[in-house]
Amino acid sequence: MKHNQTIVIKIGTSSLTLPTGQIAIATIASLVETICLLRS
């Protein structure tokens, strides 16, 4: 049986939003891509 591990990464709100309060989609996409590369 394969055992899955959970990885928790805490990223602050100020890192995920723009100064206007909007979500920083490009930043989130970049973080997701980096995390996926690290896992492989």
N, CA, C, O and CB atoms as a CASP TS submission, in Angstrom:
PFRMAT TS
TARGET T0000
AUTHOR 0000-0000-0000
METHOD Language model
MODEL 1
PARENT N/A
ATOM      1  N   MET     1       0.837  -1.178   0.000  1.00  0.00           N
ATOM      2  CA  MET     1       0.000   0.000   0.000  1.00  0.00           C
ATOM      3  C   MET     1       0.885   1.246   0.000  1.00  0.00           C
ATOM      4  O   MET     1       1.863   1.324   0.743  1.00  0.00           O
ATOM      5  CB  MET     1      -0.954  -0.004   1.215  1.00  0.00           C
ATOM      6  N   LYS     2       0.537   2.195  -0.822  1.00  0.00           N
ATOM      7  CA  LYS     2       1.299   3.437  -0.903  1.00  0.00           C
ATOM      8  C   LYS     2       0.861   4.382   0.216  1.00  0.00           C
ATOM      9  O   LYS     2      -0.333   4.579   0.443  1.00  0.00           O
ATOM     10  CB  LYS     2       1.115   4.107  -2.291  1.00  0.00           C
ATOM     11  N   HIS     3       1.834   4.960   0.906  1.00  0.00           N
ATOM     12  CA  HIS     3       1.545   5.919   1.963  1.00  0.00           C
ATOM     13  C   HIS     3       1.761   7.330   1.424  1.00  0.00           C
ATOM     14  O   HIS     3       2.860   7.682   0.994  1.00  0.00           O
ATOM     15  CB  HIS     3       2.434   5.659   3.213  1.00  0.00           C
ATOM     16  N   ASN     4       0.717   8.117   1.452  1.00  0.00           N
ATOM     17  CA  ASN     4       0.827   9.506   1.011  1.00  0.00           C
ATOM     18  C   ASN     4       1.249  10.384   2.173  1.00  0.00           C
ATOM     19  O   ASN     4       0.885  10.133   3.321  1.00  0.00           O
ATOM     20  CB  ASN     4      -0.504  10.003   0.419  1.00  0.00           C
ATOM     21  N   GLN     5       2.011  11.402   1.868  1.00  0.00           N
ATOM     22  CA  GLN     5       2.412  12.369   2.868  1.00  0.00           C
ATOM     23  C   GLN     5       1.747  13.696   2.544  1.00  0.00           C
ATOM     24  O   GLN     5       1.548  14.045   1.381  1.00  0.00           O
ATOM     25  CB  GLN     5       3.955  12.513   2.927  1.00  0.00           C
ATOM     26  N   THR     6       1.415  14.414   3.581  1.00  0.00           N
ATOM     27  CA  THR     6       0.858  15.745   3.416  1.00  0.00           C
ATOM     28  C   THR     6       1.946  16.760   3.689  1.00  0.00           C
ATOM     29  O   THR     6       2.650  16.692   4.696  1.00  0.00           O
ATOM     30  CB  THR     6      -0.356  15.968   4.347  1.00  0.00           C
ATOM     31  N   ILE     7       2.068  17.694   2.779  1.00  0.00           N
ATOM     32  CA  ILE     7       3.034  18.770   2.950  1.00  0.00           C
ATOM     33  C   ILE     7       2.242  20.050   3.197  1.00  0.00           C
ATOM     34  O   ILE     7       1.343  20.393   2.430  1.00  0.00           O
ATOM     35  CB  ILE     7       3.983  18.907   1.697  1.00  0.00           C
ATOM     36  N   VAL     8       2.581  20.741   4.258  1.00  0.00           N
ATOM     37  CA  VAL     8       1.904  21.997   4.584  1.00  0.00           C
ATOM     38  C   VAL     8       2.900  23.132   4.383  1.00  0.00           C
ATOM     39  O   VAL     8       3.998  23.124   4.939  1.00  0.00           O
ATOM     40  CB  VAL     8       1.345  21.987   6.054  1.00  0.00           C
ATOM     41  N   ILE     9       2.499  24.098   3.586  1.00  0.00           N
ATOM     42  CA  ILE     9       3.341  25.261   3.324  1.00  0.00           C
ATOM     43  C   ILE     9       2.533  26.492   3.703  1.00  0.00           C
ATOM     44  O   ILE     9       1.465  26.743   3.146  1.00  0.00           O
ATOM     45  CB  ILE     9       3.812  25.318   1.818  1.00  0.00           C
ATOM     46  N   LYS    10       3.045  27.242   4.637  1.00  0.00           N
ATOM     47  CA  LYS    10       2.344  28.441   5.084  1.00  0.00           C
ATOM     48  C   LYS    10       2.869  29.642   4.301  1.00  0.00           C
ATOM     49  O   LYS    10       4.064  29.938   4.297  1.00  0.00           O
ATOM     50  CB  LYS    10       2.522  28.656   6.619  1.00  0.00           C
ATOM     51  N   ILE    11       1.941  30.315   3.645  1.00  0.00           N
ATOM     52  CA  ILE    11       2.278  31.501   2.875  1.00  0.00           C
ATOM     53  C   ILE    11       1.362  32.619   3.357  1.00  0.00           C
ATOM     54  O   ILE    11       0.141  32.463   3.382  1.00  0.00           O
ATOM     55  CB  ILE    11       2.130  31.254   1.324  1.00  0.00           C
ATOM     56  N   GLY    12       1.943  33.718   3.729  1.00  0.00           N
ATOM     57  CA  GLY    12       1.174  34.829   4.280  1.00  0.00           C
ATOM     58  C   GLY    12       0.268  35.504   3.266  1.00  0.00           C
ATOM     59  O   GLY    12       0.527  35.497   2.062  1.00  0.00           O
ATOM     60  N   THR    13      -0.795  36.084   3.784  1.00  0.00           N
ATOM     61  CA  THR    13      -1.758  36.782   2.941  1.00  0.00           C
ATOM     62  C   THR    13      -1.102  37.888   2.119  1.00  0.00           C
ATOM     63  O   THR    13      -1.459  38.100   0.960  1.00  0.00           O
ATOM     64  CB  THR    13      -2.869  37.364   3.794  1.00  0.00           C
ATOM     65  N   SER    14      -0.157  38.581   2.712  1.00  0.00           N
ATOM     66  CA  SER    14       0.498  39.677   1.982  1.00  0.00           C
ATOM     67  C   SER    14       1.303  39.170   0.792  1.00  0.00           C
ATOM     68  O   SER    14       1.578  39.922  -0.143  1.00  0.00           O
ATOM     69  CB  SER    14       1.409  40.462   2.918  1.00  0.00           C
ATOM     70  N   SER    15       1.679  37.894   0.827  1.00  0.00           N
ATOM     71  CA  SER    15       2.406  37.305  -0.303  1.00  0.00           C
ATOM     72  C   SER    15       1.458  36.855  -1.415  1.00  0.00           C
ATOM     73  O   SER    15       1.875  36.674  -2.559  1.00  0.00           O
ATOM     74  CB  SER    15       3.246  36.119   0.173  1.00  0.00           C
ATOM     75  N   LEU    16       0.186  36.678  -1.072  1.00  0.00           N
ATOM     76  CA  LEU    16      -0.776  36.146  -2.031  1.00  0.00           C
ATOM     77  C   LEU    16      -1.749  37.193  -2.563  1.00  0.00           C
ATOM     78  O   LEU    16      -2.620  36.888  -3.377  1.00  0.00           O
ATOM     79  CB  LEU    16      -1.547  35.032  -1.399  1.00  0.00           C
ATOM     80  N   THR    17      -1.593  38.415  -2.099  1.00  0.00           N
ATOM     81  CA  THR    17      -2.481  39.475  -2.567  1.00  0.00           C
ATOM     82  C   THR    17      -1.673  40.673  -3.055  1.00  0.00           C
ATOM     83  O   THR    17      -0.519  40.866  -2.675  1.00  0.00           O
ATOM     84  CB  THR    17      -3.446  39.903  -1.450  1.00  0.00           C
ATOM     85  N   LEU    18      -2.296  41.450  -3.885  1.00  0.00           N
ATOM     86  CA  LEU    18      -1.698  42.686  -4.382  1.00  0.00           C
ATOM     87  C   LEU    18      -1.977  43.804  -3.374  1.00  0.00           C
ATOM     88  O   LEU    18      -2.844  43.652  -2.515  1.00  0.00           O
ATOM     89  CB  LEU    18      -2.257  43.054  -5.800  1.00  0.00           C
ATOM     90  N   PRO    19      -1.263  44.907  -3.467  1.00  0.00           N
ATOM     91  CA  PRO    19      -1.521  46.034  -2.553  1.00  0.00           C
ATOM     92  C   PRO    19      -2.973  46.515  -2.584  1.00  0.00           C
ATOM     93  O   PRO    19      -3.455  47.111  -1.621  1.00  0.00           O
ATOM     94  CB  PRO    19      -0.606  47.191  -2.899  1.00  0.00           C
ATOM     95  N   THR    20      -3.663  46.254  -3.692  1.00  0.00           N
ATOM     96  CA  THR    20      -5.068  46.666  -3.828  1.00  0.00           C
ATOM     97  C   THR    20      -6.022  45.724  -3.099  1.00  0.00           C
ATOM     98  O   THR    20      -7.210  46.016  -2.965  1.00  0.00           O
ATOM     99  CB  THR    20      -5.450  46.738  -5.300  1.00  0.00           C
ATOM    100  N   GLY    21      -5.493  44.589  -2.628  1.00  0.00           N
ATOM    101  CA  GLY    21      -6.327  43.601  -1.952  1.00  0.00           C
ATOM    102  C   GLY    21      -6.787  42.471  -2.858  1.00  0.00           C
ATOM    103  O   GLY    21      -7.374  41.494  -2.392  1.00  0.00           O
ATOM    104  N   GLN    22      -6.522  42.601  -4.147  1.00  0.00           N
ATOM    105  CA  GLN    22      -6.895  41.550  -5.092  1.00  0.00           C
ATOM    106  C   GLN    22      -5.940  40.368  -4.967  1.00  0.00           C
ATOM    107  O   GLN    22      -4.811  40.512  -4.498  1.00  0.00           O
ATOM    108  CB  GLN    22      -6.896  42.090  -6.538  1.00  0.00           C
ATOM    109  N   ILE    23      -6.410  39.203  -5.393  1.00  0.00           N
ATOM    110  CA  ILE    23      -5.585  38.001  -5.362  1.00  0.00           C
ATOM    111  C   ILE    23      -4.494  38.098  -6.427  1.00  0.00           C
ATOM    112  O   ILE    23      -4.765  38.479  -7.566  1.00  0.00           O
ATOM    113  CB  ILE    23      -6.450  36.733  -5.579  1.00  0.00           C
ATOM    114  N   ALA    24      -3.270  37.756  -6.055  1.00  0.00           N
ATOM    115  CA  ALA    24      -2.128  37.799  -6.979  1.00  0.00           C
ATOM    116  C   ALA    24      -2.031  36.455  -7.705  1.00  0.00           C
ATOM    117  O   ALA    24      -1.260  35.577  -7.315  1.00  0.00           O
ATOM    118  CB  ALA    24      -0.790  38.119  -6.214  1.00  0.00           C
ATOM    119  N   ILE    25      -2.813  36.315  -8.746  1.00  0.00           N
ATOM    120  CA  ILE    25      -2.900  35.045  -9.480  1.00  0.00           C
ATOM    121  C   ILE    25      -1.540  34.603 -10.018  1.00  0.00           C
ATOM    122  O   ILE    25      -1.194  33.426  -9.913  1.00  0.00           O
ATOM    123  CB  ILE    25      -3.894  35.173 -10.636  1.00  0.00           C
ATOM    124  N   ALA    26      -0.781  35.506 -10.580  1.00  0.00           N
ATOM    125  CA  ALA    26       0.522  35.143 -11.149  1.00  0.00           C
ATOM    126  C   ALA    26       1.471  34.647 -10.069  1.00  0.00           C
ATOM    127  O   ALA    26       2.235  33.709 -10.299  1.00  0.00           O
ATOM    128  CB  ALA    26       1.142  36.341 -11.881  1.00  0.00           C
ATOM    129  N   THR    27       1.432  35.255  -8.910  1.00  0.00           N
ATOM    130  CA  THR    27       2.285  34.823  -7.795  1.00  0.00           C
ATOM    131  C   THR    27       1.890  33.433  -7.330  1.00  0.00           C
ATOM    132  O   THR    27       2.751  32.586  -7.092  1.00  0.00           O
ATOM    133  CB  THR    27       2.198  35.817  -6.622  1.00  0.00           C
ATOM    134  N   ILE    28       0.594  33.196  -7.202  1.00  0.00           N
ATOM    135  CA  ILE    28       0.108  31.883  -6.766  1.00  0.00           C
ATOM    136  C   ILE    28       0.478  30.817  -7.797  1.00  0.00           C
ATOM    137  O   ILE    28       0.905  29.722  -7.432  1.00  0.00           O
ATOM    138  CB  ILE    28      -1.429  31.912  -6.546  1.00  0.00           C
ATOM    139  N   ALA    29       0.318  31.131  -9.065  1.00  0.00           N
ATOM    140  CA  ALA    29       0.667  30.181 -10.124  1.00  0.00           C
ATOM    141  C   ALA    29       2.146  29.839 -10.082  1.00  0.00           C
ATOM    142  O   ALA    29       2.524  28.680 -10.255  1.00  0.00           O
ATOM    143  CB  ALA    29       0.300  30.748 -11.498  1.00  0.00           C
ATOM    144  N   SER    30       2.972  30.827  -9.856  1.00  0.00           N
ATOM    145  CA  SER    30       4.415  30.603  -9.766  1.00  0.00           C
ATOM    146  C   SER    30       4.758  29.716  -8.570  1.00  0.00           C
ATOM    147  O   SER    30       5.590  28.815  -8.679  1.00  0.00           O
ATOM    148  CB  SER    30       5.159  31.943  -9.660  1.00  0.00           C
ATOM    149  N   LEU    31       4.124  29.968  -7.449  1.00  0.00           N
ATOM    150  CA  LEU    31       4.363  29.143  -6.256  1.00  0.00           C
ATOM    151  C   LEU    31       3.930  27.696  -6.485  1.00  0.00           C
ATOM    152  O   LEU    31       4.639  26.765  -6.104  1.00  0.00           O
ATOM    153  CB  LEU    31       3.617  29.726  -5.046  1.00  0.00           C
ATOM    154  N   VAL    32       2.783  27.514  -7.100  1.00  0.00           N
ATOM    155  CA  VAL    32       2.285  26.164  -7.392  1.00  0.00           C
ATOM    156  C   VAL    32       3.245  25.425  -8.314  1.00  0.00           C
ATOM    157  O   VAL    32       3.546  24.252  -8.092  1.00  0.00           O
ATOM    158  CB  VAL    32       0.883  26.228  -8.028  1.00  0.00           C
ATOM    159  N   GLU    33       3.721  26.104  -9.340  1.00  0.00           N
ATOM    160  CA  GLU    33       4.660  25.492 -10.277  1.00  0.00           C
ATOM    161  C   GLU    33       5.943  25.081  -9.560  1.00  0.00           C
ATOM    162  O   GLU    33       6.452  23.981  -9.774  1.00  0.00           O
ATOM    163  CB  GLU    33       4.980  26.459 -11.429  1.00  0.00           C
ATOM    164  N   THR    34       6.458  25.951  -8.720  1.00  0.00           N
ATOM    165  CA  THR    34       7.693  25.657  -7.978  1.00  0.00           C
ATOM    166  C   THR    34       7.503  24.466  -7.043  1.00  0.00           C
ATOM    167  O   THR    34       8.369  23.597  -6.958  1.00  0.00           O
ATOM    168  CB  THR    34       8.142  26.888  -7.172  1.00  0.00           C
ATOM    169  N   ILE    35       6.387  24.428  -6.354  1.00  0.00           N
ATOM    170  CA  ILE    35       6.113  23.327  -5.409  1.00  0.00           C
ATOM    171  C   ILE    35       5.991  22.010  -6.180  1.00  0.00           C
ATOM    172  O   ILE    35       6.505  20.983  -5.737  1.00  0.00           O
ATOM    173  CB  ILE    35       4.803  23.604  -4.589  1.00  0.00           C
ATOM    174  N   CYS    36       5.314  22.038  -7.327  1.00  0.00           N
ATOM    175  CA  CYS    36       5.184  20.819  -8.135  1.00  0.00           C
ATOM    176  C   CYS    36       6.543  20.313  -8.608  1.00  0.00           C
ATOM    177  O   CYS    36       6.793  19.108  -8.614  1.00  0.00           O
ATOM    178  CB  CYS    36       4.278  21.076  -9.341  1.00  0.00           C
ATOM    179  N   LEU    37       7.413  21.225  -9.000  1.00  0.00           N
ATOM    180  CA  LEU    37       8.757  20.834  -9.451  1.00  0.00           C
ATOM    181  C   LEU    37       9.563  20.237  -8.296  1.00  0.00           C
ATOM    182  O   LEU    37      10.307  19.277  -8.495  1.00  0.00           O
ATOM    183  CB  LEU    37       9.506  22.050 -10.048  1.00  0.00           C
ATOM    184  N   LEU    38       9.422  20.794  -7.100  1.00  0.00           N
ATOM    185  CA  LEU    38      10.151  20.277  -5.948  1.00  0.00           C
ATOM    186  C   LEU    38       9.687  18.881  -5.551  1.00  0.00           C
ATOM    187  O   LEU    38      10.479  18.077  -5.060  1.00  0.00           O
ATOM    188  CB  LEU    38      10.000  21.219  -4.776  1.00  0.00           C
ATOM    189  N   ARG    39       8.420  18.596  -5.760  1.00  0.00           N
ATOM    190  CA  ARG    39       7.873  17.297  -5.383  1.00  0.00           C
ATOM    191  C   ARG    39       8.288  16.197  -6.350  1.00  0.00           C
ATOM    192  O   ARG    39       8.277  15.023  -5.980  1.00  0.00           O
ATOM    193  CB  ARG    39       6.363  17.372  -5.311  1.00  0.00           C
ATOM    194  N   SER    40       8.653  16.545  -7.574  1.00  0.00           N
ATOM    195  CA  SER    40       8.982  15.496  -8.560  1.00  0.00           C
ATOM    196  C   SER    40      10.448  15.137  -8.541  1.00  0.00           C
ATOM    197  O   SER    40      10.882  14.277  -9.307  1.00  0.00           O
ATOM    198  CB  SER    40       8.596  15.941  -9.958  1.00  0.00           C
TER
END
